[in-house]
Amino acid sequence: MSDSTANSNRRAFSFCGRALSHSASRHAPTIKFCEWHAPLRISPAATRSARKISPKPSAAETLTRICGFRNTAINGWVAPEELGGHWFGRWQFLMKSVERWSLLTNQPPAPSPASLAILMTFCTQVDRQSFFASSLLFFLVITSGVDRPQKSLRADDEIGKPPFASWGEESLTLIRERFWLPEKKLYSEFAQLPDGRSWQGSHPSFMWGVGVQLSALNAAASVAPEQYLSQAEDYADAINVYWLKSNGLEGYDVQPGPKDSDRYYDDNAWLVLALIELYEISKEQRHLEKAIATFRFVMSGADEKLGGGLYWREKELTSKNTCTNAPAIVSALRLYQVTGEMSYLDTARVLYEWTCEHLQDKDGLFWDSIQLDGRVDRRKFSYNTALMIRANVLLHEVTGKERYHVEARRIAAAAKDNWIADDGAVRDSGRFAHLLLESLLELTQQNTDEPSVDIQWTSVVKRSLIYLHREVRNQEGWYGHRWEEPQRRSRWRIALIDQASAARVYWLAAKHLVD
């Protein structure tokens, strides 16, 4: 056991011990449990083994059919019908302790039917004094790991042929089921619950999420066009409701109109990239024309203050951000590749030099932004650096200059050290992290005299995606905001952008990481 895990366990045990003592002294003669509010997780396998119910029940079905109680299933332990009254209180008290341990240590228990039987005896046959005296001991036993199958801490044994396409298909299927707004032909910002409710209504996704979802559909269409190309094209056409003309300029707004203009230059840069991809897959000229028009709006965010560069938000010209300039560089280079117009390459070079001069740290990574007074926001997000890796890869492709390839490798090595753990966890938000993994995939596609130097990124990306699917994805198939820890958000706050980020990189891996 690592020092960090041991420390987490000690904190959890201390916490639960205090909780047990507090409840015993304060709530006798009736037993109550501490109201720790944490995500409800049900293990279908453990539930079926203990109660022999039909495969893959929903949470609501499990609770209704087995218990008739609310909040009686915790970490796969479903309270049997025989438990009632204060016996049921004992059950919940113990299970809330187990759940708290799970949250603190990232090690959710997966109990067996044998442990379920032991717990039944413990809850019903032990007197009150013995119950409190023995609770901590029982807690230590069921969280020690002896009752659940052990998973390898490394992904090396699984790194052969992960089913990336299947993982991507699973995510896009869930997105279609829970985010699709058929009357608008758009996707919502948050997932809808099975009864039709959603966390904050069913408003369409913000433009950032639109760009990621369209890019996910594009990646899927590049592998399985018969299944996904029509979906990608239909969505690209449907998002014209976001297209807004204001101050003589047309571009994508943050939400569909009619409304006052609130446009972001970075949102539009992501759409340029997605539309160029869709054009290359579909060969439909309208997608390229919309990409060119969108790029014109992006470049309207440039002026000579600070010597050049692009702003972040049209109505808030206070900072120039890497998250706008980096994708704008890549957009310009991609437009040059598909049109051959030299002006796009010239624009890319100018933006590249400005961004490196004003926003790059000595270690190769990129800061967030620079204010007009010259103050630099030195926070580092993986997607900013990721797009500059791609910029260098593309500059190497179109110019043939080796210095860009050398720089791409340098930045990638620094990014790996900063954000990617040895077990594959990416220590950043998924909406940023998927772009980092995509940039590493771009490196693996380079034609160089030293292919072995870049092929190393194949195993890095594979390991991260295996970790993502095994450790971050929850039992219902959803992904949380962070890519180094399990999904913990309320099911009411499952965001489109988090699911689409995973789908995008899975499908890219299915396309590029083939034996």
SULLINWO-V488153 format. One record per backbone hydrogen bond with DSSP energy under -0.5 kcal/mol. NH is the residue of the N-H (numbers start at 1). CO is the residue of the C=O. If there is no record, write none. Layout:
BEGIN
nh={NH	NH}
co={CO	CO}
END
This chain:
BEGIN
nh={6	7	8	9	10	11	12	13	14	15	16	17	18	19	20	21	22	23	24	25	26	27	28	30	32	36	37	38	41	44	47	48	49	50	51	52	62	63	64	65	66	67	67	68	69	74	74	75	76	77	78	79	79	83	87	88	89	90	91	92	93	94	95	96	97	98	99	100	101	102	103	104	105	106	107	116	117	118	119	120	121	122	123	124	125	126	131	132	133	134	135	136	138	139	140	141	142	143	144	148	158	159	164	167	168	169	170	171	172	173	174	175	176	177	178	179	180	180	181	182	184	185	186	188	189	191	192	193	196	199	199	200	201	205	207	209	210	211	212	213	214	215	216	217	218	219	220	221	222	223	223	224	227	228	229	230	232	233	234	235	236	237	238	239	240	241	242	243	244	246	246	249	251	253	254	257	265	266	268	269	270	271	272	273	274	275	276	277	278	279	280	281	282	283	285	287	288	289	290	291	292	293	294	295	296	297	298	299	300	300	301	302	303	307	308	311	312	313	314	316	318	319	320	321	321	322	323	324	325	326	328	329	330	331	332	333	334	335	336	337	338	339	340	342	344	345	346	347	348	349	350	351	352	353	354	355	356	357	358	359	360	361	364	367	368	368	369	370	371	372	374	377	378	384	385	386	387	388	389	390	391	392	393	394	395	396	397	398	399	400	402	404	405	406	407	408	409	410	411	412	413	414	415	416	417	418	419	420	421	421	424	426	427	427	428	430	432	433	434	435	436	437	438	439	440	441	442	443	444	445	445	446	448	453	454	455	456	457	458	459	460	461	462	463	464	465	466	467	468	469	470	471	472	472	473	474	477	483	487	493	494	495	496	499	500	501	502	503	504	505	506	507	508	509	510	511	512	513	514}
co={2	3	4	5	6	7	8	9	10	11	12	13	14	15	16	17	18	19	20	21	22	23	24	27	30	34	35	36	39	42	43	44	45	46	47	48	58	59	60	61	62	62	63	63	63	72	77	41	41	74	76	72	77	80	84	84	85	86	87	88	89	90	91	92	93	94	95	96	97	98	99	100	101	102	102	112	113	114	115	116	117	118	119	120	121	122	127	128	129	130	131	132	134	135	136	137	138	139	141	145	155	156	162	163	164	165	166	167	168	169	170	171	172	173	174	175	175	176	186	180	181	181	181	179	203	494	178	197	193	191	492	201	198	187	254	206	206	207	208	209	210	211	212	213	214	215	216	217	218	219	220	220	224	224	225	225	228	229	230	231	232	233	234	235	237	238	239	240	251	244	249	246	244	242	262	241	312	312	264	265	266	267	268	269	270	271	272	273	274	275	276	277	278	279	283	284	284	285	286	287	288	289	290	291	292	293	294	295	296	297	298	299	309	304	305	301	319	316	263	313	316	316	370	310	319	368	368	321	321	322	324	325	326	327	328	329	330	331	332	333	334	335	336	340	341	341	342	343	344	345	346	347	348	349	350	351	352	353	354	355	356	365	361	359	377	379	377	320	375	318	371	369	376	381	381	382	383	384	385	386	387	388	389	390	391	392	393	394	395	396	400	401	401	402	403	404	405	406	407	408	409	410	411	412	413	414	415	416	419	425	421	483	419	425	426	481	429	429	430	432	432	433	434	435	436	437	438	439	440	441	442	443	446	450	450	451	452	454	455	455	456	457	458	459	460	461	462	463	464	465	466	467	467	468	468	478	474	428	472	490	491	493	189	495	496	497	498	499	500	501	502	503	504	505	506	507	508	509	512}
END
